[in-house]
């Protein structure tokens, strides 16, 4: 989520917008230029490129959905 906010701050993509190959390329450019926060830079170094779309499109969509209440016993 922090990376998503940073991409919006840098004008790479709007928060909640679907992540595309073009967004990834822009993120890589900003990383090479040293414009990313350290946490985002570390995320870029430790995450395989092929996982970015899944992380930002599928997982992020699940996080933003209303969670079902947990029944406490």
N, C-alpha and C positions, 0 to 999 in steps of 0.2 A: 504494500500500500504506500509506503514511503517513496518507493521508486516511481510509482504512478503519480504521486503529487509532484515529485521533482520533474518528471517529464512535462507536466502541465506548466510548472514554473518556468521551464526553459522554452516553452512553446513547441515542444515535440508532438504532444498529443493532448487532447482534453481528457480530464479525469472521467472514466466511465466509457470512453470511446474504445471501439475494438482496436486491438493491437495488430499492426501489420508489419510486413517486411520493411517498408519504408520507415516506420517508427524505429525499428531495430537499427537500421543503418544510421539514422540520425543519432540515436543513443550511442552507437559505436564512435561516431565522429566526435561527439561531445566528450566522450571518455578519452579519446586520443588527444584532444585539446586540453585535457585536465580541467574541464568545466563541471564535472560531477562531484557531488558530495562524497566523502570517503565511504559511507555505507553503500551508496549506489555503485561506486567504483568496485568495491569488494564483491557486491552482488554480480556485477558484470564478469569479474574474474572467475567466480566460482560456479556460474550457471552456464550450461551448454546452450548455444544459440538456438538449437531446435526446441528447447523447452520454453522459450519466452512467450510464444503465442499461447501455449497451454496455460502458463502461469497467469498471464494478464487477461486472457479471454475466458477461460473456463473456471479457474480457481477464484479469480477476482469476482466473477459473476455470482458464484456461490456465496461468497462472503457478503455481498451486498444484498442478497435475498433475505427476506425476513426469516429469522430462525424460528423453528417450531419450538414451542415451549416444552421444557423438560419437566415431566411429571416427577415430583419429589415424593419419595415413599417414606 
